[in-house]
Amino acid sequence: MKKMYLAIAMLLALITTSSCKYNYGLTHNENHHQTQVVLGEKNYRIVKYVEGDAYARYLFGIGGGNAKRGIIARARQNMLRNAGLLGTSRAIINETVEVSSTHIFFYTEVRYLVSAYIVEFYDPETEAAPQAEENVYAEPEKPRAPNEKVKGISVGYAHSEAYYYGYGEYDTQIGPGFVVGLKAEHSNPDIQFLFWESQLNLVNLNWMTTYNGDFYSRENSIGLELPLLAGFKTAIPASHNIHWYLKAGPFLNASLVFQQTSGTQPGQSNYNSLDPLFTVGAKISTGFQFSKHWQVELGHRFNIGWSDYDYTHLSLNYRF
């Protein structure tokens, strides 16, 4: 029971995690694009201010974007594109790198903003001072692309774990079980290969235990299961729109368990019972997606403290 309470506490902590955003900056007074600029004479004028930015988005620390230096390089490249240095006697001063980061549960968005002032050199004795130009700003913070949601249905066979299998003279015969459900798969164009999925499944498990070949007990459970999964999906090279995926995550389950027992030895009694059962644990599944609609999937459910209610499923999913 302690394991169950710990798992529930962890799930609640996960669900109630709040989002946050922070930023910080670093200013460089040295020009990194050519030799160091020394502003020791009054032979220059600041003509404009320029900015450039670049984004990276991650789920579970994985996602679109390069390493930190690569993202800053892209932001600097965008800033230089607005600077207009080619063919002029201009230079960059006071280059600043600002970083803002937003965290929402497992999702992180990082924005690097590189800014600088542009100075233009001239000869005060023979040339007129350069005219100030219009500042060039990066686009306002780009809103995250809207999530894409695909709904689906799932039908499959559920194979229960053998509780008494190999234990003394008891033997367990697995009965046919099933899992049917609805699911919603969420993804975002800014986050490549990754998705997250919510499910609502109706799960039926049953088995019969015998003692010395005689009927001893039968258990049958039916319940509602709510998994929350994160996954990775990628296209198979040289295939015709076939994808492989892997997904895993926690679940909550509420079941009713019917047990029918028949005594096989003197002193044992017959009885029937109907009991509620609440379990938590983790699910993991892998499979292949064919075109946009069909998926074939193999997975397993691991309960905390109730291993006799683990099951393996083989499912056919249709996405619409």
KOLPA-234172 format. One record per residue (C-alpha): residue number from 1; chain; z, x, y. Coordinates in steps of 0.001 Angstrom, whole numbers, plus 524288, in hexadecimal, padded with zeros to 5 digits. Each point is the difference from the previous one (the first is absolute). Last residue first. Layout:
BEGIN
<pt k="NUM" c="A" zz="Z" xx="X" yy="Y"/>
...
# end
This chain:
BEGIN
<pt k="320" c="A" zz="76D10" xx="7D9DE" yy="8246B"/>
<pt k="319" c="A" zz="805B3" xx="809CF" yy="7F65E"/>
<pt k="318" c="A" zz="80032" xx="7FD0D" yy="7F16F"/>
<pt k="317" c="A" zz="80982" xx="80758" yy="7F765"/>
<pt k="316" c="A" zz="7FFEB" xx="801E8" yy="7F135"/>
<pt k="315" c="A" zz="80CDB" xx="804CB" yy="7FA9B"/>
<pt k="314" c="A" zz="805F1" xx="8087C" yy="7F558"/>
<pt k="313" c="A" zz="80EC1" xx="7FFF8" yy="80149"/>
<pt k="312" c="A" zz="80B1C" xx="80842" yy="7FAD6"/>
<pt k="311" c="A" zz="80DA3" xx="7FA48" yy="8001C"/>
<pt k="310" c="A" zz="80E09" xx="80356" yy="8032E"/>
<pt k="309" c="A" zz="8098A" xx="7F500" yy="7FD37"/>
<pt k="308" c="A" zz="80749" xx="80766" yy="7F53D"/>
<pt k="307" c="A" zz="80217" xx="80AE0" yy="809FA"/>
<pt k="306" c="A" zz="8099E" xx="7F7D0" yy="807D1"/>
<pt k="305" c="A" zz="80819" xx="809D3" yy="807CD"/>
<pt k="304" c="A" zz="7F583" xx="802D4" yy="80A1E"/>
<pt k="303" c="A" zz="7F33E" xx="7F9CF" yy="7FB9E"/>
<pt k="302" c="A" zz="7F372" xx="807B5" yy="7FDF9"/>
<pt k="301" c="A" zz="7F342" xx="7F866" yy="8006D"/>
<pt k="300" c="A" zz="7F379" xx="805C3" yy="7FA59"/>
<pt k="299" c="A" zz="7F1A6" xx="7FFF0" yy="80377"/>
<pt k="298" c="A" zz="7F1DF" xx="7FEDF" yy="7FB70"/>
<pt k="297" c="A" zz="7F5B9" xx="7FA01" yy="808F1"/>
<pt k="296" c="A" zz="7F201" xx="7FB18" yy="7FF9E"/>
<pt k="295" c="A" zz="7FB2B" xx="7FC25" yy="80D87"/>
<pt k="294" c="A" zz="7F50E" xx="7F715" yy="80474"/>
<pt k="293" c="A" zz="7FC29" xx="7FBC4" yy="80DC3"/>
<pt k="292" c="A" zz="7FA3D" xx="80A47" yy="808D2"/>
<pt k="291" c="A" zz="7F77C" xx="806E9" yy="7F601"/>
<pt k="290" c="A" zz="80770" xx="8045C" yy="7F3DE"/>
<pt k="289" c="A" zz="80DE2" xx="8047C" yy="8026A"/>
<pt k="288" c="A" zz="80672" xx="808B4" yy="7F5FC"/>
<pt k="287" c="A" zz="80E23" xx="800D1" yy="7FC16"/>
<pt k="286" c="A" zz="80D88" xx="8058B" yy="801D3"/>
<pt k="285" c="A" zz="80D3D" xx="7F999" yy="800C9"/>
<pt k="284" c="A" zz="80E1C" xx="803AA" yy="802E7"/>
<pt k="283" c="A" zz="80B50" xx="7F6AF" yy="801B6"/>
<pt k="282" c="A" zz="80DE6" xx="80300" yy="8041F"/>
<pt k="281" c="A" zz="80D5C" xx="7F9FE" yy="7FE5A"/>
<pt k="280" c="A" zz="807DE" xx="7F3EC" yy="80318"/>
<pt k="279" c="A" zz="8054E" xx="7F56E" yy="7F71A"/>
<pt k="278" c="A" zz="80622" xx="7F288" yy="80124"/>
<pt k="277" c="A" zz="80288" xx="7F81F" yy="7F39D"/>
<pt k="276" c="A" zz="803EB" xx="7F1CA" yy="7FEF2"/>
<pt k="275" c="A" zz="8051C" xx="7FB28" yy="7F2D7"/>
<pt k="274" c="A" zz="7FC16" xx="7F58C" yy="7F63F"/>
<pt k="273" c="A" zz="80765" xx="8007A" yy="7F324"/>
<pt k="272" c="A" zz="7FEAC" xx="7FB41" yy="7F20C"/>
<pt k="271" c="A" zz="809BC" xx="80202" yy="7F4F8"/>
<pt k="270" c="A" zz="8012F" xx="801FD" yy="7F169"/>
<pt k="269" c="A" zz="80C4C" xx="80608" yy="7FAA2"/>
<pt k="268" c="A" zz="80345" xx="80C84" yy="7F8AA"/>
<pt k="267" c="A" zz="80BBA" xx="7FFE1" yy="7F6CF"/>
<pt k="266" c="A" zz="7F83A" xx="802ED" yy="7F3DF"/>
<pt k="265" c="A" zz="7F31A" xx="806E2" yy="8033E"/>
<pt k="264" c="A" zz="7F2D5" xx="7FB7E" yy="804BE"/>
<pt k="263" c="A" zz="8048F" xx="7F880" yy="80BF5"/>
<pt k="262" c="A" zz="7F4EE" xx="7F978" yy="80792"/>
<pt k="261" c="A" zz="7FDF1" xx="802FE" yy="80E64"/>
<pt k="260" c="A" zz="7F777" xx="7F92F" yy="80A38"/>
<pt k="259" c="A" zz="7FF6B" xx="806AC" yy="80D4E"/>
<pt k="258" c="A" zz="7F988" xx="7FA62" yy="80C2F"/>
<pt k="257" c="A" zz="7FF2B" xx="8093C" yy="80B95"/>
<pt k="256" c="A" zz="7FD48" xx="7FAEC" yy="80DBC"/>
<pt k="255" c="A" zz="7FA6D" xx="80A3F" yy="80917"/>
<pt k="254" c="A" zz="800FF" xx="8058F" yy="80DBD"/>
<pt k="253" c="A" zz="7F8E7" xx="80CD1" yy="802DD"/>
<pt k="252" c="A" zz="7FFA1" xx="80991" yy="80B5D"/>
<pt k="251" c="A" zz="7F643" xx="80B31" yy="80060"/>
<pt k="250" c="A" zz="7FEB0" xx="80E11" yy="8047F"/>
<pt k="249" c="A" zz="7F378" xx="807F8" yy="8014A"/>
<pt k="248" c="A" zz="7F40B" xx="8059F" yy="7F962"/>
<pt k="247" c="A" zz="7F13D" xx="8005C" yy="80152"/>
<pt k="246" c="A" zz="7F4CE" xx="807D4" yy="7FA35"/>
<pt k="245" c="A" zz="7F1A5" xx="7FD28" yy="80245"/>
<pt k="244" c="A" zz="7F2A0" xx="80390" yy="7FAA1"/>
<pt k="243" c="A" zz="7F3EC" xx="7FAA7" yy="806B7"/>
<pt k="242" c="A" zz="7F28F" xx="7FC02" yy="7FB0B"/>
<pt k="241" c="A" zz="7F518" xx="7FD1A" yy="809BE"/>
<pt k="240" c="A" zz="7F4FE" xx="804FE" yy="7F775"/>
<pt k="239" c="A" zz="80574" xx="80CE4" yy="7FB6E"/>
<pt k="238" c="A" zz="7FB3A" xx="80DA1" yy="803AE"/>
<pt k="237" c="A" zz="80D9F" xx="803D7" yy="804A4"/>
<pt k="236" c="A" zz="80AF3" xx="7F64A" yy="7FCDA"/>
<pt k="235" c="A" zz="804A7" xx="7F981" yy="80C89"/>
<pt k="234" c="A" zz="80E25" xx="801C9" yy="803F0"/>
<pt k="233" c="A" zz="80C22" xx="7F786" yy="8009A"/>
<pt k="232" c="A" zz="80E38" xx="803CA" yy="8025C"/>
<pt k="231" c="A" zz="80AE9" xx="7F60D" yy="7FFBA"/>
<pt k="230" c="A" zz="80C88" xx="7FABC" yy="805C3"/>
<pt k="229" c="A" zz="806B1" xx="7F4AC" yy="7F91D"/>
<pt k="228" c="A" zz="8094B" xx="7F4EF" yy="80342"/>
<pt k="227" c="A" zz="80300" xx="7F86C" yy="7F388"/>
<pt k="226" c="A" zz="80575" xx="7F208" yy="7FFBE"/>
<pt k="225" c="A" zz="80238" xx="7FA9E" yy="7F249"/>
<pt k="224" c="A" zz="802BD" xx="7F1D6" yy="7FC8D"/>
<pt k="223" c="A" zz="80595" xx="7FD3A" yy="7F2A6"/>
<pt k="222" c="A" zz="7FE6A" xx="7FB7C" yy="7F213"/>
<pt k="221" c="A" zz="8082B" xx="80545" yy="7F4F5"/>
<pt k="220" c="A" zz="7FFD1" xx="7FD1B" yy="7F167"/>
<pt k="219" c="A" zz="80979" xx="8058C" yy="7F62F"/>
<pt k="218" c="A" zz="80050" xx="7FCF9" yy="7F162"/>
<pt k="217" c="A" zz="80AF5" xx="80379" yy="7F6CA"/>
<pt k="216" c="A" zz="80332" xx="80302" yy="7F1C4"/>
<pt k="215" c="A" zz="7F4DB" xx="7FB9D" yy="7F746"/>
<pt k="214" c="A" zz="800A4" xx="806AB" yy="7F2CC"/>
<pt k="213" c="A" zz="7F8E1" xx="80CB0" yy="7FC7C"/>
<pt k="212" c="A" zz="80C67" xx="807DB" yy="7FE2A"/>
<pt k="211" c="A" zz="803FA" xx="7FBCA" yy="80DB0"/>
<pt k="210" c="A" zz="7F4FD" xx="7FAB0" yy="8086A"/>
<pt k="209" c="A" zz="7FDFE" xx="80053" yy="80EC1"/>
<pt k="208" c="A" zz="7F5D3" xx="7F7AD" yy="806E9"/>
<pt k="207" c="A" zz="7F975" xx="80347" yy="80CE9"/>
<pt k="206" c="A" zz="7FC28" xx="7F992" yy="80CCF"/>
<pt k="205" c="A" zz="7FB7F" xx="80372" yy="80DB0"/>
<pt k="204" c="A" zz="7F9F9" xx="7F707" yy="80A46"/>
<pt k="203" c="A" zz="7FD30" xx="804DE" yy="80DC6"/>
<pt k="202" c="A" zz="7FBB5" xx="7F7E7" yy="80BBA"/>
<pt k="201" c="A" zz="7FBA4" xx="80990" yy="80A73"/>
<pt k="200" c="A" zz="8008F" xx="800A4" yy="80EE1"/>
<pt k="199" c="A" zz="7F9C7" xx="80C89" yy="804FE"/>
<pt k="198" c="A" zz="7FFAB" xx="80867" yy="80C2E"/>
<pt k="197" c="A" zz="7F6D0" xx="80B88" yy="80180"/>
<pt k="196" c="A" zz="7FEB3" xx="80C5E" yy="8080B"/>
<pt k="195" c="A" zz="7F3CE" xx="80825" yy="801F0"/>
<pt k="194" c="A" zz="7FBD8" xx="80E3B" yy="800EA"/>
<pt k="193" c="A" zz="7F2B9" xx="80695" yy="7FE6D"/>
<pt k="192" c="A" zz="7FDB5" xx="801DD" yy="80EA4"/>
<pt k="191" c="A" zz="80962" xx="7FB4D" yy="80A5C"/>
<pt k="190" c="A" zz="7F8FC" xx="7FC43" yy="80CA3"/>
<pt k="189" c="A" zz="7F86F" xx="7F504" yy="7F953"/>
<pt k="188" c="A" zz="80CEF" xx="7F996" yy="7FC30"/>
<pt k="187" c="A" zz="803BC" xx="7FA2B" yy="7F2E7"/>
<pt k="186" c="A" zz="8074C" xx="7F444" yy="7FAA5"/>
<pt k="185" c="A" zz="7FEC1" xx="7FA42" yy="7F257"/>
<pt k="184" c="A" zz="8059A" xx="7F258" yy="7FE32"/>
<pt k="183" c="A" zz="803D1" xx="7FB7F" yy="7F26D"/>
<pt k="182" c="A" zz="8016B" xx="7F3A5" yy="7F813"/>
<pt k="181" c="A" zz="8050C" xx="7FF34" yy="7F240"/>
<pt k="180" c="A" zz="7FF17" xx="7FEB4" yy="7F166"/>
<pt k="179" c="A" zz="80794" xx="80808" yy="7F609"/>
<pt k="178" c="A" zz="8001B" xx="7FCC4" yy="7F18E"/>
<pt k="177" c="A" zz="807C4" xx="801A2" yy="7F3A8"/>
<pt k="176" c="A" zz="7FC09" xx="80001" yy="7F1A3"/>
<pt k="175" c="A" zz="80B7F" xx="801FC" yy="7F6EB"/>
<pt k="174" c="A" zz="80584" xx="80D3C" yy="7FC8D"/>
<pt k="173" c="A" zz="80678" xx="800E1" yy="7F2B8"/>
<pt k="172" c="A" zz="80D11" xx="806CE" yy="8002A"/>
<pt k="171" c="A" zz="806B2" xx="80609" yy="7F442"/>
<pt k="170" c="A" zz="80E53" xx="800EE" yy="7FCB1"/>
<pt k="169" c="A" zz="80450" xx="8076E" yy="7F3F8"/>
<pt k="168" c="A" zz="80536" xx="80B84" yy="807D6"/>
<pt k="167" c="A" zz="7F999" xx="80122" yy="80D5C"/>
<pt k="166" c="A" zz="7F195" xx="8038B" yy="7FE70"/>
<pt k="165" c="A" zz="7FB70" xx="7F569" yy="8098A"/>
<pt k="164" c="A" zz="80B6F" xx="7F851" yy="80553"/>
<pt k="163" c="A" zz="7FB03" xx="7FE8D" yy="80DFE"/>
<pt k="162" c="A" zz="7F154" xx="80142" yy="7FDD9"/>
<pt k="161" c="A" zz="7FA79" xx="800DE" yy="80DE0"/>
<pt k="160" c="A" zz="7F7AC" xx="7F472" yy="803A7"/>
<pt k="159" c="A" zz="7F11D" xx="7FFCF" yy="80059"/>
<pt k="158" c="A" zz="7FAA5" xx="7F7DA" yy="80B3E"/>
<pt k="157" c="A" zz="7F1CD" xx="7FB69" yy="7FF3D"/>
<pt k="156" c="A" zz="7F8C6" xx="7FD7F" yy="80CA3"/>
<pt k="155" c="A" zz="7FB33" xx="7F722" yy="80ACA"/>
<pt k="154" c="A" zz="7FF4F" xx="80421" yy="80E4F"/>
<pt k="153" c="A" zz="7FB82" xx="7F8EB" yy="80C39"/>
<pt k="152" c="A" zz="7FB4D" xx="805EF" yy="80CBA"/>
<pt k="151" c="A" zz="8010D" xx="800DB" yy="80EA6"/>
<pt k="150" c="A" zz="7F9C3" xx="80A9E" yy="8084E"/>
<pt k="149" c="A" zz="80625" xx="803AD" yy="80CF3"/>
<pt k="148" c="A" zz="7FA9E" xx="8094D" yy="80A46"/>
<pt k="147" c="A" zz="80960" xx="80541" yy="80A19"/>
<pt k="146" c="A" zz="7FBE2" xx="8003E" yy="80E2F"/>
<pt k="145" c="A" zz="7FC5E" xx="80D4A" yy="805A8"/>
<pt k="144" c="A" zz="80B5B" xx="8064F" yy="806FD"/>
<pt k="143" c="A" zz="7FF00" xx="7FEFD" yy="80EA6"/>
<pt k="142" c="A" zz="7FA82" xx="80BF1" yy="806EA"/>
<pt k="141" c="A" zz="80935" xx="80541" yy="80A1D"/>
<pt k="140" c="A" zz="7F8A8" xx="7FF25" yy="80CD3"/>
<pt k="139" c="A" zz="7F33C" xx="8079C" yy="7FFF3"/>
<pt k="138" c="A" zz="80176" xx="80DF2" yy="8045D"/>
<pt k="137" c="A" zz="7FFA6" xx="80273" yy="80E84"/>
<pt k="136" c="A" zz="7F5C2" xx="806C1" yy="80857"/>
<pt k="135" c="A" zz="803B3" xx="8029E" yy="80E23"/>
<pt k="134" c="A" zz="7F584" xx="7FDDE" yy="80A49"/>
<pt k="133" c="A" zz="7FB6A" xx="80C38" yy="806AF"/>
<pt k="132" c="A" zz="80570" xx="80830" yy="80B14"/>
<pt k="131" c="A" zz="7F5B9" xx="80713" yy="807F9"/>
<pt k="130" c="A" zz="7FEC3" xx="80E99" yy="7FED4"/>
<pt k="129" c="A" zz="803A4" xx="807F2" yy="80C07"/>
<pt k="128" c="A" zz="7F449" xx="804A8" yy="807B7"/>
<pt k="127" c="A" zz="7FA7D" xx="80D36" yy="7FC94"/>
<pt k="126" c="A" zz="7FDFA" xx="80CD9" yy="80735"/>
<pt k="125" c="A" zz="80D4C" xx="804A4" yy="80488"/>
<pt k="124" c="A" zz="8082C" xx="7F736" yy="7F726"/>
<pt k="123" c="A" zz="7F8E1" xx="80508" yy="7F3D8"/>
<pt k="122" c="A" zz="80169" xx="7F5C2" yy="7F573"/>
<pt k="121" c="A" zz="807E0" xx="7FD2F" yy="7F3AD"/>
<pt k="120" c="A" zz="80123" xx="7F295" yy="7F9D7"/>
<pt k="119" c="A" zz="80CCE" xx="7FB2B" yy="7FA17"/>
<pt k="118" c="A" zz="8010E" xx="7F5A2" yy="7F56D"/>
<pt k="117" c="A" zz="80D6B" xx="7FA83" yy="7FCE9"/>
<pt k="116" c="A" zz="803DB" xx="7FD7B" yy="7F1F1"/>
<pt k="115" c="A" zz="80317" xx="7F575" yy="7F5F7"/>
<pt k="114" c="A" zz="800F0" xx="7FF7F" yy="7F127"/>
<pt k="113" c="A" zz="804EB" xx="7F338" yy="7F9F3"/>
<pt k="112" c="A" zz="803AA" xx="8000E" yy="7F196"/>
<pt k="111" c="A" zz="8028C" xx="7F2B5" yy="7F9D7"/>
<pt k="110" c="A" zz="80765" xx="7FE3A" yy="7F335"/>
<pt k="109" c="A" zz="800BD" xx="7F357" yy="7F843"/>
<pt k="108" c="A" zz="80996" xx="7FEC1" yy="7F4BA"/>
<pt k="107" c="A" zz="800D1" xx="7F533" yy="7F5C4"/>
<pt k="106" c="A" zz="80AA4" xx="7FFB0" yy="7F576"/>
<pt k="105" c="A" zz="808D6" xx="7F6EE" yy="80804"/>
<pt k="104" c="A" zz="7F9F6" xx="7FFC6" yy="80D87"/>
<pt k="103" c="A" zz="80068" xx="80D5C" yy="80685"/>
<pt k="102" c="A" zz="7F902" xx="802E6" yy="80CD2"/>
<pt k="101" c="A" zz="7FDCE" xx="80DCE" yy="804DF"/>
<pt k="100" c="A" zz="7FC50" xx="80536" yy="80D52"/>
<pt k="99" c="A" zz="7FC24" xx="80E21" yy="80224"/>
<pt k="98" c="A" zz="7FCC7" xx="80637" yy="80D19"/>
<pt k="97" c="A" zz="7F898" xx="80CCC" yy="8013E"/>
<pt k="96" c="A" zz="7FEFD" xx="80582" yy="80DCC"/>
<pt k="95" c="A" zz="7F63D" xx="80995" yy="805CF"/>
<pt k="94" c="A" zz="804C9" xx="80506" yy="80D03"/>
<pt k="93" c="A" zz="7F338" xx="80686" yy="803B3"/>
<pt k="92" c="A" zz="7F1D7" xx="7FEAD" yy="7FBD5"/>
<pt k="91" c="A" zz="7F4FC" xx="807E0" yy="8060A"/>
<pt k="90" c="A" zz="7F3E8" xx="7FDC3" yy="8085C"/>
<pt k="89" c="A" zz="7F54E" xx="80906" yy="80490"/>
<pt k="88" c="A" zz="7F584" xx="7F6F0" yy="7FAC8"/>
<pt k="87" c="A" zz="7F52D" xx="80033" yy="7F5CE"/>
<pt k="86" c="A" zz="8083E" xx="7F93D" yy="7F598"/>
<pt k="85" c="A" zz="80D73" xx="7FBD6" yy="8049F"/>
<pt k="84" c="A" zz="7FE17" xx="7F142" yy="8014A"/>
<pt k="83" c="A" zz="80E12" xx="7FC38" yy="7FCE3"/>
<pt k="82" c="A" zz="7FD6C" xx="7F322" yy="7F90A"/>
<pt k="81" c="A" zz="7FAA9" xx="80654" yy="7F39A"/>
<pt k="80" c="A" zz="80B2D" xx="8099C" yy="80107"/>
<pt k="79" c="A" zz="809D6" xx="7F4CE" yy="7FE4F"/>
<pt k="78" c="A" zz="7F8F5" xx="7FADF" yy="7F3F5"/>
<pt k="77" c="A" zz="80029" xx="80DA4" yy="7FA22"/>
<pt k="76" c="A" zz="80E73" xx="80115" yy="80329"/>
<pt k="75" c="A" zz="802D6" xx="7F34E" yy="7F8AF"/>
<pt k="74" c="A" zz="7F813" xx="804BB" yy="7F44A"/>
<pt k="73" c="A" zz="8071D" xx="80D0F" yy="8002F"/>
<pt k="72" c="A" zz="80D18" xx="7F8EB" yy="800A9"/>
<pt k="71" c="A" zz="7FC3B" xx="7F86A" yy="7F3C1"/>
<pt k="70" c="A" zz="7FBE5" xx="80C60" yy="7F8F0"/>
<pt k="69" c="A" zz="80C7E" xx="8071D" yy="803AF"/>
<pt k="68" c="A" zz="80830" xx="7F4B5" yy="7FA9B"/>
<pt k="67" c="A" zz="7F8E8" xx="7FF98" yy="7F2FF"/>
<pt k="66" c="A" zz="7F4C9" xx="7F688" yy="7FE94"/>
<pt k="65" c="A" zz="7FF70" xx="7F158" yy="8014F"/>
<pt k="64" c="A" zz="7FF46" xx="7F40E" yy="7F76A"/>
<pt k="63" c="A" zz="80AD3" xx="7FD81" yy="7F667"/>
<pt k="62" c="A" zz="80C00" xx="804D9" yy="7F91C"/>
<pt k="61" c="A" zz="80DF3" xx="800C6" yy="80540"/>
<pt k="60" c="A" zz="803CC" xx="7F376" yy="7F900"/>
<pt k="59" c="A" zz="7F510" xx="7F978" yy="807B9"/>
<pt k="58" c="A" zz="7F9F3" xx="8085C" yy="80AA4"/>
<pt k="57" c="A" zz="7F819" xx="7FEAF" yy="80C71"/>
<pt k="56" c="A" zz="7FA81" xx="80B0B" yy="80847"/>
<pt k="55" c="A" zz="7FAEF" xx="7FEBD" yy="80DE5"/>
<pt k="54" c="A" zz="7F90D" xx="80882" yy="809FF"/>
<pt k="53" c="A" zz="800A1" xx="8010B" yy="80EDC"/>
<pt k="52" c="A" zz="7F942" xx="805FD" yy="80BBA"/>
<pt k="51" c="A" zz="8043B" xx="800C6" yy="80E37"/>
<pt k="50" c="A" zz="7FAB7" xx="80543" yy="80CE6"/>
<pt k="49" c="A" zz="80542" xx="8028B" yy="80DC7"/>
<pt k="48" c="A" zz="7F6B9" xx="8039D" yy="80AF8"/>
<pt k="47" c="A" zz="7FB33" xx="809AB" yy="80A28"/>
<pt k="46" c="A" zz="80B62" xx="80959" yy="80185"/>
<pt k="45" c="A" zz="7FB1D" xx="80A14" yy="809E8"/>
<pt k="44" c="A" zz="7FDBC" xx="80E6A" yy="7FF0B"/>
<pt k="43" c="A" zz="7FF30" xx="80C3D" yy="80856"/>
<pt k="42" c="A" zz="80DB8" xx="80004" yy="8059A"/>
<pt k="41" c="A" zz="803FD" xx="80BC5" yy="7F817"/>
<pt k="40" c="A" zz="80961" xx="802B7" yy="7F4D7"/>
<pt k="39" c="A" zz="7FBAE" xx="7F5A7" yy="7F694"/>
<pt k="38" c="A" zz="7FEEB" xx="808A7" yy="7F3FD"/>
<pt k="37" c="A" zz="7F884" xx="7F976" yy="7F4ED"/>
<pt k="36" c="A" zz="80202" xx="8061F" yy="7F29C"/>
<pt k="35" c="A" zz="7F354" xx="802C7" yy="7F8F8"/>
<pt k="34" c="A" zz="7F8D7" xx="7F485" yy="7FA10"/>
<pt k="33" c="A" zz="80326" xx="7F35F" yy="7F92F"/>
<pt k="32" c="A" zz="80EB9" xx="8014F" yy="7FF27"/>
<pt k="31" c="A" zz="8029E" xx="7FF43" yy="80EAB"/>
<pt k="30" c="A" zz="80E3F" xx="80314" yy="8021F"/>
<pt k="29" c="A" zz="809C0" xx="7F71B" yy="8067F"/>
<pt k="28" c="A" zz="80231" xx="7F88D" yy="7F375"/>
<pt k="27" c="A" zz="807E8" xx="7F36F" yy="8009A"/>
<pt k="26" c="A" zz="8067F" xx="7F9C9" yy="7F43A"/>
<pt k="25" c="A" zz="80299" xx="7F18B" yy="7FE79"/>
<pt k="24" c="A" zz="80856" xx="7F650" yy="7F89A"/>
<pt k="23" c="A" zz="7FE82" xx="7F22C" yy="7FB57"/>
<pt k="22" c="A" zz="807B8" xx="7F5EB" yy="7F863"/>
<pt k="21" c="A" zz="7FDCE" xx="7F307" yy="7F941"/>
<pt k="20" c="A" zz="80860" xx="7F83A" yy="7F6BD"/>
<pt k="19" c="A" zz="7FEAE" xx="7F583" yy="7F5BF"/>
<pt k="18" c="A" zz="80BA7" xx="7F9E2" yy="7F967"/>
<pt k="17" c="A" zz="80431" xx="80127" yy="7F1D8"/>
<pt k="16" c="A" zz="80566" xx="7F2C7" yy="7FBD2"/>
<pt k="15" c="A" zz="7F781" xx="7FEDC" yy="7F3D5"/>
<pt k="14" c="A" zz="80333" xx="80DB7" yy="7FB5C"/>
<pt k="13" c="A" zz="80E8B" xx="7FE59" yy="801E6"/>
<pt k="12" c="A" zz="7FF5C" xx="7F31C" yy="7F8BB"/>
<pt k="11" c="A" zz="7F8AE" xx="80679" yy="7F4CA"/>
<pt k="10" c="A" zz="809DB" xx="80B1D" yy="7FF50"/>
<pt k="9" c="A" zz="80B56" xx="7F673" yy="7FFBE"/>
<pt k="8" c="A" zz="7F97F" xx="7F847" yy="7F511"/>
<pt k="7" c="A" zz="7FE0D" xx="80C89" yy="7F817"/>
<pt k="6" c="A" zz="80E33" xx="803E1" yy="801E0"/>
<pt k="5" c="A" zz="804BF" xx="7F27F" yy="7FC02"/>
<pt k="4" c="A" zz="7F7AB" xx="800BA" yy="7F39D"/>
<pt k="3" c="A" zz="804C3" xx="80DA7" yy="7FCA1"/>
<pt k="2" c="A" zz="80E16" xx="7FB8D" yy="801A3"/>
<pt k="1" c="A" zz="7FD3E" xx="7F4C2" yy="7F6C8"/>
# end
